[in-house]
Amino acid sequence: MLALCANYEGNVPEDPEAFDRYVETVHLPLVAKYPRLRALRYMKGAARDGVAPKYYLSFELFFDSLEDFQVAAKSEQRNRAVEDAMKIADRFEGEIHHVMYEVNDIPLGATSLEEAAR
């Protein structure tokens, strides 16, 4: 499985509540329409010990394979979501990092990756 992550490092200087509402009600529904998308996760940064989070939010898009990701990457649904992402980026102050990961789920209690694979 693959995960494409978009990590928003920074903050929203003006009206973060409206920004969050837009992400949740407009942008994420567009992303959720990607073909072959297995799962979509949205995480909002939370303060820890009174310190604002380094990452305001993160999205995780999960695909069964690189081929599935490539289908989504070439789709009209992705084109619409990318256009919409520019609206988000204009209201965001900071950097947006995109990272692709190979995903390996580890059963709880496993003492090694080898044990988890059994």
N, C-alpha and C positions, 0 to 999 in steps of 0.2 A: 504494500500500500504506500502511496505517496501523499504528502501533505504540502500544500503551498500555503505559506504564512505571510500575512501582511502585518507588520508591526509598526504602529504609529508612535514614534518616539517624540514626545513634546506635549503640547497642550492646545486647547481651544480657547483663545483669548476673549472671544466675544460670544456670548450666549451658548454655553456648552449644552444646556438642556435642549435647545432647538437643534443643535448639531446632532446630539445623541438620538433625538426623535427622528430626524431625517435618516440617519444611518439605519435605524431599526425598522422604519416604515417604508422607506423608498429604496435605499441602496441594497440592503441585504436581501429583500425579495427579488431584486434583479439578479444577484449572484446565485440565489437558490435555484434559478432556472437553467443554470449551466447544464448542458448534456453530460451525462455520465458522472455527475457529481455524486459521490457516495454519502457525504456528510458535510455539514457546514457548522462551524463553531464561532461564536462571537464572545470575546472576553473583554471586559471593561476593567481598566486598571483601578486598583483600590489603594487608598492611603495605608501606610504601614508605620506604626509608631509615630503618627502625626506627620509623616513625610509623604508628599505627593508622589505618585508613581512615576517612574521614568518613562514607561510606555502608557500612553493614554488608552489605547485599545489595541486589540489584535484580532485578526480573522484567521481561521484555519479552514482550508478547503481540502477535503480528502477525496482521493481517486484510487481506484483499484490498481491502476497501472499507468506507466508513462504514456502509453497509447491513449488511454482514456483522458488523461490531462491534455494531450495534444488535440484531441477532438474538441474538447471544451475551449481550448485556447484559440481555435480557428472559427468558433461559432459566432453567430450574430448576437446571441444572448450575451456573450462575453464583451463584444464590441459595445453593446448598450451599457453594460456595467462599467466598462472602462471610461466611456464618455461621462457617465455619472460620477465616477471616482474623481474626476477633475474638479467637480463642484465641491467635493469633500476636501480635497487637497488645498483648494483656495481658501478654505476657512480654518485650516489646520496650520499651526505654527510649529515647525520641527521637521523631522525627516521621516520618510516612510521606507521601511526596509522590506523587500520581498525575498523570501528564502524558501527553497524546496528541500524537503526532508524525506528520507525513507523512514517509514514508521514501523516500529517493532513493539508490539504489545507484550508486556512482561506480566505473567500471572503473579498476583500477590503471593508472597511467601517464597518465590523462586530465589535461589541463592546465586544463580548465574544465568547468563544468556543460554548456555548449553543446556542447563536443566529446564529452562523455559521452553526450549525447542522440542523437548521430549513429549 
